[in-house]
């Protein structure tokens, strides 16, 4: 029998939930201060020029939704991108009329990654995508999100990436929160949500996902594989997203998620939690094109 790994080797050790007036205000003040620092020091100023120069990419965006409100906002923002975007959603329950044209399967009753696999099996197009992005249904995207995000990922040659989370957002891993005076950071790790981006090679290897209900620890497994393959992993601070609606594990039993992770990681290589919190390099300027 394979011994299950101790939870402290794959859990962040903190909830990262931002609730209560004090935490909300503290996070909002930290975001405002970071915005001012970014403006004064001109970090990220060339991003729009970089975004305009990025070759047009084919992008698949998949999501599972219970509520359509914030996802509808995200769709409007994604649809304004200069890139070619295909949306493929799965609905828990009936498809929402406002998202019906992009909903490929409804009445889903599995966990997040089980449901995402249903969506991937139902894709209407056999297109070859440059990027695949998994998006939670409760995220607020900034203006020109996709154009700026992909441009930064392209320039830094990230194969596995995520936008940083605002300081006010729920975030289980502190490494994912935005950092002041940072354009992007090279890291060992990106989280399974709320927004995760897979380059062509990573998507070919990681999609479809293992048949996991909760997926805890899956991102640490991705990190181990990325390191073994020499892929660059990064967090883009200049386009932070807001994840303030649903805290981690709000809709399921945390102990079940931990047990599932133990069963999965007992048989798969993974990056230890302590290494996941590390920032390897902080980039404050756009590097010259290679």
Secondary structure, 3 states (H helix, E strand, C coil): CCCCCCHHHCCCCCCCCCCCHHHHHHHHHHHHHHHHHHHHHCCCCCHHHHHHHCCCCEEEEEEEECCCHHHHHHHHHHHCCCCEEEEEEEECCCCCHHHHHHEEECCCCCCHHHHHHHHHHCCCCCCCCCEEEEECCCCECCCCHHHHHHHHHHHHCEEEEEEEECCCCCCCCHHHECCCCCCEEEECCCCCCCEEEEEHHHHHHHCCCCCCCCCCCHHHHHHHHHHHHCCEEEEEEEEEEECCCCCCCCCCCHHHHHHHHHHHHCCCCCCCHHHHCCEEEEECCCCCCC
